[in-house]
Amino acid sequence: MKIAAYISGHGFGHLAQMAPVLNHIFHMRPGCRFLIRCSLPESEIRARLQFDCEIEQCPVDVGVVQKTAIEEDREASILGIRQWLGTIDEQTDREINLLRHFGVDLVISDISPLAFPAARALAVPGIGLATLDWFTIYAHWLAADDAVLATLNHAYSQCYLLLTPPMAMDMPVFPERREIPLIAAYPSGKPCPVERNRSKAALVIFGGSNQPAFDVQALAAMDEWQFLMPFAPIDAPENVTTVTFGRDLKAVDLMPYVDVVVCKPGYGILSECWRTQTPMAWVERPDFPEYPMLKDWLQNIFPSCGMNRSDFSQSLWLPALQGAIACAREFPQISADGAQVAATEILACLRG
């Protein structure tokens, strides 16, 4: 059996959703061959997958242009998607030829609009897996009769079935939708690879977009806290520790060993904090249409505390760190492994 997976390169959240599902499919059907269509770095893709695969590195959607991980560029995003959709017919034809040559039996997308018309043209199931889609995002920014929305609507309406984990936006453009439990990576369970040198520790991580700027020197004032982060500057204070992520170490592996995760609201990081029961000190992201829904989860369901972008940039984090630890809310129980449920649903579509 041959499966093609289309994974958005907008941040790491889409890969964080898709990878556990593909891993379950591989273990359920070890003879499967996989073609991964994604523009993210190959090292990041392979670090999350437990099997070998073919990777076609080429953008499969535009997503949203990020100035930083917590600031969107609306005008550049709209310009970019107009240009990208201007050649969607030619791009879809390329995908059809690529999938035909691969001999595809099933297509999964999170959440490229190219995948569904291509799957429909080859008469194979086109399954969506997502908590957001680009029609729903751009519908917040564009007039209802905009050609961008019409084009995205047409592409997404050809999806055979959309599977939606918790924290999903309402996506009525998809004709058939089914809710599934949480999809999130599990920590490795290995001993903490970082020596703790303070009474409290925070993991500072902002996913696959540009790291937002903050005053790293000001972190020295929070002497009881040790801050673990990738790409820390060489002159960082003594209470800042650089961590390097890859196949042998992922962010979720560190979460059981820290008191708080400092992050933006996004599915990937929120789901992994949920899995590991790690409180969050989060930074507002008011320009992104997904933010109000995720903010509701953070303020009313998860143990967390927010901060505005000004306080974050000045490293005035202590109220949010202390607030996250003191928060009386508890993470909801996880009813089942959403990745396993999704894999079962997807393979059932193939049999049908």
C-alpha positions in Angstrom: 0.0 0.0 0.0 1.3 3.5 -0.9 0.3 6.6 1.1 1.1 10.2 0.2 1.0 12.7 3.1 0.8 16.4 2.4 2.0 18.5 5.4 1.9 22.2 5.6 5.2 24.0 6.2 3.5 26.7 8.3 5.3 26.1 11.6 5.7 22.6 13.2 2.1 22.1 14.4 0.9 20.3 11.2 3.9 17.9 11.3 3.2 17.4 15.0 -0.3 16.2 14.2 0.6 14.1 11.2 3.7 12.3 12.3 2.1 10.2 15.1 -0.7 9.2 12.8 1.8 8.1 10.1 3.8 6.2 12.7 0.7 4.3 13.8 -0.3 3.5 10.2 3.3 2.1 9.6 3.1 -0.1 12.7 -0.4 -1.3 11.7 0.6 -1.9 8.1 4.5 -2.4 8.1 4.6 -2.9 4.3 3.3 0.6 3.6 5.4 3.0 1.5 5.1 6.7 2.2 5.6 9.8 0.1 5.9 12.9 2.3 5.1 16.2 0.5 6.4 19.0 2.8 8.7 22.0 2.7 10.0 21.7 6.3 13.6 20.7 6.8 14.1 17.0 6.0 15.9 16.6 9.3 12.8 17.8 11.2 10.5 15.5 9.3 12.7 12.4 9.8 13.2 13.2 13.5 9.5 12.6 14.0 9.0 9.6 11.8 9.8 6.0 12.8 10.2 4.7 9.3 12.0 5.5 6.1 10.1 7.3 3.4 10.4 9.4 0.2 10.4 13.1 0.8 9.4 15.7 -1.9 10.5 19.0 -0.5 8.3 21.6 -2.2 5.7 24.0 -0.7 2.2 22.4 -0.7 0.5 25.6 0.6 1.2 29.1 1.6 -0.2 29.3 5.1 0.4 32.7 6.7 3.5 34.9 6.5 5.0 35.3 9.9 7.1 38.3 11.0 7.8 36.3 14.1 6.2 33.3 15.8 3.8 35.7 17.5 3.2 38.3 14.8 1.6 37.7 11.5 1.9 39.9 8.3 -1.6 40.1 7.1 -0.9 42.1 3.9 2.0 39.8 2.8 -0.1 36.7 3.6 -3.0 37.9 1.4 -0.6 38.8 -1.4 1.2 35.5 -1.1 -1.9 33.3 -1.2 -3.3 35.3 -4.2 -0.1 34.6 -6.1 0.1 31.0 -5.1 -3.6 30.2 -5.9 -3.1 31.8 -9.3 -1.3 28.7 -10.5 -3.3 26.1 -8.5 -4.5 24.3 -11.6 -0.9 23.8 -12.8 0.2 22.8 -9.4 -2.7 20.3 -9.0 -1.8 18.7 -12.4 1.8 18.3 -11.1 0.5 16.6 -8.0 -1.7 14.3 -10.0 1.3 13.2 -12.2 3.5 12.8 -9.1 0.9 10.7 -7.3 0.2 8.6 -10.4 3.9 7.9 -10.8 4.1 6.9 -7.1 1.1 4.6 -7.5 -0.8 6.1 -4.6 -3.6 4.3 -2.8 -4.5 7.0 -0.3 -3.8 10.7 0.3 -3.7 12.4 3.7 -3.4 16.2 4.0 -2.8 18.6 6.9 -4.0 20.8 5.3 -2.8 21.5 1.8 -5.6 22.3 -0.7 -3.7 20.6 -3.5 -4.2 17.1 -2.0 -7.9 16.7 -2.4 -8.5 17.6 -6.0 -5.4 15.4 -6.9 -6.8 12.5 -4.9 -10.3 12.9 -6.5 -8.8 12.9 -10.0 -7.0 9.6 -9.2 -10.2 8.1 -7.6 -8.4 7.4 -4.2 -9.5 8.6 -0.8 -8.4 12.1 0.2 -8.4 12.4 4.0 -7.9 15.6 5.9 -6.4 15.8 9.4 -6.4 19.3 10.9 -7.3 21.8 13.5 -7.4 24.7 11.1 -7.6 25.2 7.3 -6.6 28.1 5.1 -10.2 28.8 4.0 -11.3 29.4 7.6 -8.2 31.5 8.4 -8.5 33.7 5.3 -12.3 34.0 5.7 -11.5 36.2 8.8 -9.4 38.6 6.6 -11.2 38.7 3.3 -14.7 39.6 1.9 -17.0 36.6 1.6 -17.1 36.9 -2.2 -13.3 37.0 -2.6 -11.9 34.7 -5.3 -9.3 33.3 -2.8 -12.1 31.9 -0.7 -13.9 30.5 -3.7 -10.8 28.6 -4.8 -10.0 27.2 -1.4 -13.7 26.2 -0.9 -13.6 24.3 -4.2 -10.4 22.5 -3.2 -11.4 21.6 0.4 -14.9 20.5 -0.6 -13.3 17.6 -2.4 -12.1 16.1 0.8 -13.5 12.7 1.5 -13.3 13.0 5.3 -11.8 15.5 7.7 -10.6 14.3 11.1 -10.4 17.0 13.8 -8.6 16.6 17.2 -9.5 18.9 20.1 -8.6 22.6 19.8 -9.9 22.6 16.2 -11.5 25.6 14.6 -15.0 25.2 13.2 -14.4 24.2 9.5 -17.8 23.9 7.8 -16.3 24.0 4.3 -15.5 20.3 4.6 -18.5 18.2 3.8 -17.8 15.3 6.1 -16.1 15.9 9.5 -15.4 13.6 12.4 -13.9 14.4 15.9 -11.1 12.3 17.3 -9.2 12.4 20.6 -5.9 14.4 21.1 -3.0 13.8 18.9 0.3 14.5 20.6 3.8 13.1 20.8 4.8 11.1 23.9 8.0 12.0 25.8 10.8 9.4 25.4 11.0 8.6 29.1 14.8 8.9 29.1 16.5 10.7 32.0 16.7 14.5 31.7 19.6 15.2 29.4 20.1 18.7 30.9 21.5 19.3 34.4 19.2 21.3 36.6 21.1 24.1 38.3 18.2 26.2 39.7 15.2 25.4 41.8 12.8 26.0 38.9 13.1 25.4 35.2 11.3 26.7 32.1 11.5 25.5 28.5 11.3 28.4 26.1 10.2 27.3 22.7 8.3 28.9 19.8 8.1 26.2 17.1 9.1 26.5 13.5 8.6 30.2 12.9 11.0 33.1 13.5 12.0 33.3 17.2 10.4 36.5 18.7 12.9 38.9 20.1 13.3 39.3 23.9 15.9 40.7 26.3 17.8 37.6 27.2 20.1 39.5 29.6 17.1 40.5 31.7 16.5 36.8 32.5 19.4 36.9 34.9 17.2 38.8 37.3 15.1 35.7 37.8 17.9 33.9 39.5 15.9 31.0 40.8 14.8 30.0 37.3 16.8 28.1 34.7 15.7 28.8 31.1 16.2 26.0 28.6 16.0 27.2 25.0 17.3 26.4 21.5 19.6 29.0 19.9 20.5 30.9 23.1 23.1 33.6 22.3 26.7 32.9 23.4 26.7 35.7 25.9 23.4 34.6 27.6 23.3 34.7 31.5 24.3 31.7 33.5 20.7 30.7 34.2 20.2 30.2 30.4 21.0 26.7 29.0 21.1 25.9 25.3 19.3 22.8 24.1 19.7 21.2 20.7 16.7 19.3 19.3 16.9 16.5 16.8 16.1 12.8 16.4 17.4 12.0 19.9 15.8 14.9 21.7 12.5 16.7 21.1 10.8 19.4 23.1 8.3 17.0 24.5 11.1 14.9 26.0 12.1 17.8 28.2 8.6 18.8 29.3 8.3 16.3 32.2 11.5 17.9 33.7 10.5 21.5 33.7 8.0 23.5 35.7 6.6 25.7 32.9 6.8 26.0 29.1 7.0 29.5 27.7 5.4 29.4 24.3 2.9 30.9 21.8 -0.6 29.5 21.5 -0.3 26.8 18.8 -1.6 23.2 18.5 1.8 21.5 18.5 3.1 22.9 21.8 -0.3 23.0 23.5 -1.0 19.4 22.7 2.4 18.3 24.0 2.0 20.3 27.2 -1.4 18.6 27.6 0.2 15.2 27.1 2.9 15.8 29.7 0.7 17.9 32.1 3.1 20.8 31.9 1.7 24.3 32.7 2.2 27.1 30.2 3.3 30.8 30.3 2.0 31.9 27.0 2.4 35.0 24.8 -0.5 36.7 23.1 -0.9 36.2 19.3 -3.8 38.5 18.6 -3.4 38.8 14.8 -3.9 35.1 14.0 -7.6 34.0 13.5 -7.0 30.8 15.5 -5.9 32.7 18.5 -9.3 33.5 20.1 -10.2 29.9 20.2 -6.9 28.8 21.7 -6.9 31.7 24.1 -10.3 30.3 25.4 -8.7 26.9 26.1 -5.7 28.6 27.8 -7.8 30.9 30.0 -10.6 28.5 30.9 -9.3 24.9 30.6 -5.5 24.6 30.8 -3.3 25.4 33.8 -1.6 28.5 32.3 -1.1 32.2 32.5 -0.7 34.7 29.7 1.5 37.8 29.1 1.3 40.5 26.5 4.0 40.9 23.8 5.5 44.0 25.4 6.2 42.1 28.7 7.5 39.2 26.8 10.0 41.3 24.8 11.3 43.0 28.0 11.5 39.5 29.7 9.1 40.5 32.4 8.0 36.9 32.6 7.9 36.3 36.3 4.1 37.0 36.8 3.2 34.6 34.0 5.7 31.9 35.3 4.4 32.1 38.8 0.8 32.4 37.6 1.1 29.2 35.5 2.5 27.2 38.5 -0.2 28.6 40.8 -3.1 28.0 38.4 -5.7 25.7 40.0 -7.0 24.4 36.6 -6.0 20.8 35.6 -5.6 19.4 32.2 -8.6 17.3 31.0 -8.2 13.6 30.9 -7.1 12.2 27.5 -9.7 9.6 26.6 -7.7 7.7 24.0 -4.7 8.0 21.6 -6.0 10.2 18.8 -3.2 9.2 16.5 -4.2 5.5 16.8 -7.9 6.4 16.3 -7.0 8.5 13.3 -4.9 5.7 11.8 -7.7 3.2 12.2 -10.2 5.6 10.6 -7.9 6.3 7.7 -7.3 2.6 7.0 -11.0 2.0 7.2 -11.5 4.5 4.4 -9.1 2.6 2.3 -10.9 -0.7 2.8 -14.2 1.0 2.0 
